[in-house]
């Protein structure tokens, strides 16, 4: 028996355009969004025999209706994969797709799978966060968590309280910067996006080719005048928060030997990952202990990381991470092509969006050896995955 751990590689990743909740994809089924991503992955990688896929792991935060019914299996069937290919659904709220990746990657490393598809989808138009949930009353009655922990915007205000040096002005400046970085990189980002048909009862059919949400015209003056919906005279606004979003992502993972056998590209190699729990009332700090844990396990330090893809649930959450690791607000290593404040955050699908973006950044930064994808998670968690750049040629 061969019990050595195998290298896991990220072959390719795609996503739909991200639409504003209640707009572009309001009348589009969630499962059709993820099916489109799977089909695009197969088309972009013709060297992969579909029957070689060992697993399809798909995430949704609200697993109900067209996001339910063991989505990994039903989407695999509808995407045209052979009936021999199994699938399952997974949930870790915003880190659902990230957890789908780490779950199947662990099985690949342990020689239980050779190839897997992982991803996520969220239709916040039709399945708002918390739809149909029935929290155990003990959670509040026994003060296990504060009621604020159940509303993400409240946790962001709490984070401002925890880090008084993170002012509204700093958060506003960060939000303007990420909008500008996205606008400058939009052509590069288009390589991640598959077109998607969308229907509207008013406007008929259209083909979505780009994200609907970016606001490149955002200014500090405009953000200063926005209301603070989560607290009177607060600091968190719509402009410093990721908008409610519809979208899907999917990626192809394999062991290095199988990728070489089939002639599949290698966009990056997984180094390690970690998840961590934190106080639910300040869930935005989750990426900090998750990153510390992942770095320690990999024998690396924060100084070894040349690129950071941090999910921008809120500007304050990114700034808390940067302050902890003594990284400047405008460090060019951080979300260099913009983030979720600009393009949107379709909850469970965002983890793979971070990965596809990092993979493309690796391709144009051969001087960078290691990169991180990290995100906060509702109810007090964080997740981090460390990746290695196969194009590395310099000293970093």
Long-range contacts (C-beta under 8 A, 24 or more apart in sequence): 2-111, 5-109, 5-110, 6-108, 6-109, 6-110, 6-111, 6-255, 6-256, 6-257, 7-109, 7-255, 7-256, 7-269, 7-270, 8-105, 8-108, 8-109, 8-253, 8-254, 8-255, 8-256, 8-269, 8-270, 9-253, 9-254, 9-255, 9-256, 9-259, 9-266, 9-267, 9-268, 9-269, 9-270, 9-390, 10-251, 10-252, 10-253, 10-266, 10-267, 10-268, 10-269, 10-270, 10-355, 10-359, 10-387, 11-45, 11-251, 11-252, 11-253, 11-254, 11-259, 11-264, 11-265, 11-266, 11-267, 12-41, 12-44, 12-45, 12-251, 12-252, 12-264, 12-265, 12-267, 13-41, 13-192, 13-249, 13-250, 13-251, 13-252, 13-267, 13-352, 13-355, 13-356, 13-359, 14-40, 14-41, 14-44, 14-192, 14-193, 14-194, 14-249, 14-250, 14-251, 14-356, 15-192, 15-193, 15-194, 15-247, 15-248, 15-249, 15-250, 15-349, 15-352, 15-353, 15-356, 16-193, 16-194, 16-196, 16-208, 16-247, 16-248, 16-249, 17-193, 17-195, 17-196, 17-208, 17-209, 17-210, 17-211, 17-212, 17-247, 18-211, 18-212, 18-213, 18-245, 18-246, 18-247, 18-343, 18-344, 18-346, 19-125, 19-198, 19-208, 19-211, 19-212, 19-213, 19-245, 19-246, 19-247, 19-344, 20-212, 20-213, 20-243, 20-244, 20-245, 20-246, 20-344, 21-124, 21-125, 21-128, 21-243, 21-244, 21-245, 21-246, 22-125, 22-244, 23-125, 23-212, 24-198, 24-208, 24-212, 24-246, 25-123, 25-125, 25-196, 25-198, 25-208, 25-246, 25-247, 26-125, 26-126, 26-200, 26-246, 27-198, 27-199, 27-200, 27-201, 28-123, 28-196, 28-197, 28-198, 28-199, 28-246, 29-66, 29-123, 30-60, 30-65, 30-66, 30-67, 30-121, 30-122, 30-123, 30-126, 30-127, 30-246, 30-248, 31-66, 31-67, 31-71, 31-74, 31-75, 31-78, 31-121, 32-66, 33-121, 33-123, 33-196, 33-246, 33-247, 33-248, 34-58, 34-71, 34-75, 34-119, 34-120, 34-121, 34-248, 34-250, 35-75, 35-78, 35-79, 36-194, 36-196, 36-248, 37-119, 37-194, 37-248, 37-249, 37-250, 38-75, 38-76, 38-79, 38-81, 38-117, 38-119, 38-250, 39-79, 39-80, 40-194, 40-250, 41-117, 41-250, 41-251, 41-252, 42-79, 42-80, 42-81, 45-252, 45-264, 45-265, 47-262, 47-263, 47-264, 48-115, 48-252, 48-262, 48-264, 49-262, 50-80, 50-81, 50-82, 50-85, 51-82, 51-84, 51-85, 52-114, 52-115, 52-258, 52-262, 53-81, 53-85, 53-115, 53-116, 53-117, 54-85, 54-86, 54-107, 54-112, 54-113, 54-114, 54-115, 54-116, 55-85, 55-86, 55-87, 55-88, 55-104, 55-107, 55-113, 55-116, 55-117, 56-81, 56-85, 56-86, 56-87, 56-88, 56-116, 56-117, 56-118, 57-87, 57-88, 57-89, 57-90, 57-100, 57-103, 57-104, 57-116, 57-117, 57-118, 57-119, 58-87, 58-88, 58-89, 58-90, 58-97, 58-100, 58-118, 58-119, 58-120, 58-121, 58-250, 59-89, 59-90, 59-91, 59-92, 59-96, 59-97, 59-99, 59-100, 59-119, 59-120, 59-121, 59-348, 59-349, 59-351, 60-89, 60-91, 60-96, 60-120, 60-121, 60-122, 60-127, 60-347, 60-348, 61-91, 61-93, 61-94, 61-96, 61-122, 61-129, 61-347, 61-348, 62-122, 62-127, 62-128, 62-129, 62-130, 62-131, 62-132, 62-347, 63-89, 63-91, 64-127, 64-131, 64-132, 65-126, 65-127, 66-123, 66-126, 67-121, 67-122, 67-123, 67-127, 71-121, 76-117, 91-348, 92-275, 92-348, 92-377, 92-381, 92-383, 93-347, 93-348, 93-377, 93-378, 93-379, 93-381, 94-311, 94-313, 94-345, 94-347, 94-348, 94-350, 94-351, 94-375, 94-376, 94-377, 94-378, 95-275, 95-348, 95-351, 95-375, 95-377, 95-381, 95-383, 96-120, 96-347, 96-348, 96-349, 96-351, 97-249, 97-348, 97-349, 97-350, 97-351, 97-352, 97-353, 98-351, 98-352, 98-354, 98-373, 98-375, 98-383, 98-385, 99-275, 99-351, 99-383, 100-351, 100-352, 101-251, 101-253, 101-351, 101-352, 101-355, 101-385, 102-273, 102-275, 102-383, 102-385, 104-253, 105-253, 105-270, 105-273, 108-253, 108-254, 108-255, 109-255, 111-255, 114-254, 114-255, 114-258, 115-252, 115-253, 115-254, 115-258, 116-252, 116-253, 116-254, 117-250, 117-251, 117-252, 117-253, 118-250, 118-251, 118-253, 118-352, 119-248, 119-249, 119-250, 119-251, 119-349, 119-352, 120-248, 120-249, 120-346, 120-347, 120-348, 120-349, 120-350, 120-351, 120-352, 121-247, 121-248, 121-249, 121-346, 121-348, 121-349, 122-245, 122-246, 122-247, 122-248, 122-346, 122-347, 122-348, 122-349, 123-246, 123-346, 124-244, 124-245, 124-246, 124-346, 124-347, 125-246, 128-244, 129-347, 129-378, 145-280, 145-281, 145-379, 145-380, 146-280, 146-281, 148-281, 149-279, 149-280, 149-281, 149-283, 149-379, 149-380, 151-230, 152-283, 152-313, 152-314, 152-378, 153-229, 153-230, 153-236, 153-241, 153-314, 154-230, 154-231, 155-280, 155-281, 155-282, 155-283, 155-284, 156-230, 156-236, 156-241, 156-284, 156-313, 156-314, 156-316, 156-317, 157-230, 157-231, 157-234, 157-235, 157-236, 158-281, 158-282, 159-282, 159-284, 159-285, 159-314, 159-316, 159-317, 159-320, 160-234, 160-235, 160-236, 160-316, 162-282, 162-285, 162-320, 163-316, 163-319, 163-320, 163-323, 165-323, 166-316, 166-319, 166-320, 166-323, 167-235, 168-235, 168-240, 169-220, 170-315, 170-319, 170-329, 171-235, 171-236, 171-240, 171-314, 171-315, 171-316, 171-319, 172-220, 172-223, 172-224, 172-237, 172-239, 172-240, 172-315, 173-220, 173-329, 174-240, 174-315, 174-318, 174-319, 174-329, 175-218, 175-223, 175-239, 175-240, 175-315, 175-341, 176-218, 176-219, 176-220, 176-223, 177-329, 177-330, 178-312, 178-315, 178-335, 178-338, 178-339, 178-341, 178-342, 179-214, 179-215, 179-216, 179-218, 179-338, 179-341, 179-342, 180-216, 180-338, 181-335, 181-336, 181-337, 181-338, 181-339, 181-342, 182-214, 182-216, 182-337, 182-338, 182-339, 182-342, 182-343, 183-214, 183-216, 183-338, 183-342, 184-337, 184-338, 185-336, 185-337, 185-338, 186-210, 186-214, 188-337, 188-360, 188-364, 189-337, 189-338, 189-343, 189-357, 189-360, 191-360, 192-353, 192-356, 192-357, 192-360, 211-343, 211-344, 212-344, 213-243, 213-245, 213-342, 213-343, 213-344, 214-338, 214-342, 214-343, 215-239, 215-342, 235-316, 236-314, 236-316, 239-341, 240-314, 240-315, 240-316, 240-341, 241-313, 241-314, 241-315, 241-341, 242-311, 242-312, 242-313, 242-314, 242-340, 242-341, 242-344, 242-345, 243-341, 243-344, 243-345, 245-344, 245-345, 245-346, 245-347, 246-346, 247-344, 247-346, 247-349, 247-353, 248-346, 248-349, 249-346, 249-349, 249-350, 249-351, 249-352, 249-353, 249-356, 250-352, 251-352, 251-355, 251-356, 266-390, 267-359, 267-360, 267-362, 267-363, 267-390, 268-355, 268-358, 268-359, 268-362, 268-371, 268-387, 268-388, 268-389, 268-390, 269-387, 269-388, 269-390, 270-385, 270-386, 270-387, 270-388, 271-298, 271-300, 271-370, 271-386, 271-387, 271-388, 272-297, 272-298, 272-385, 272-386, 273-383, 273-384, 273-385, 273-386, 274-383, 274-384, 275-377, 275-381, 275-382, 275-383, 275-384, 276-381, 276-382, 276-383, 277-380, 277-381, 278-380, 278-381, 278-382, 279-380, 280-378, 280-379, 280-380, 281-380, 282-380, 283-376, 283-377, 283-378, 283-379, 283-380, 283-381, 283-382, 284-313, 284-314, 284-316, 284-317, 284-320, 284-376, 285-317, 285-320, 285-321, 285-324, 285-376, 285-382, 286-375, 286-376, 286-377, 286-380, 286-381, 286-382, 286-383, 287-317, 287-321, 287-374, 287-375, 287-376, 287-382, 287-383, 287-384, 288-320, 288-321, 288-324, 288-325, 288-382, 289-382, 290-374, 290-381, 290-382, 290-383, 290-384, 291-321, 291-325, 291-372, 291-374, 291-382, 291-384, 293-384, 294-372, 294-384, 294-385, 294-386, 295-386, 298-386, 300-370, 300-386, 302-327, 304-369, 304-370, 304-396, 305-333, 305-370, 305-371, 305-372, 305-386, 306-333, 306-365, 306-367, 306-368, 306-369, 306-370, 306-371, 306-389, 306-396, 307-333, 307-336, 307-358, 307-361, 307-362, 307-365, 307-368, 307-370, 307-371, 307-372, 308-333, 308-334, 308-335, 308-371, 308-372, 308-374, 309-335, 309-339, 309-354, 309-355, 309-357, 309-358, 309-361, 309-371, 309-372, 309-373, 309-374, 310-334, 310-335, 310-339, 310-354, 310-372, 310-374, 310-375, 311-339, 311-340, 311-345, 311-350, 311-351, 311-354, 311-374, 311-375, 311-376, 312-339, 312-340, 312-341, 312-342, 312-345, 313-340, 313-345, 313-375, 313-376, 315-341, 317-376, 321-374, 336-361, 337-361, 350-375, 351-375, 351-383, 355-385, 355-387, 358-387, 359-387, 362-387, 362-389, 362-390, 362-391, 363-391, 365-389, 365-391, 366-391, 366-392, 366-393, 366-394, 367-392, 367-393, 367-394, 367-395, 367-396, 368-392, 368-394, 368-396, 369-394, 369-396, 370-396
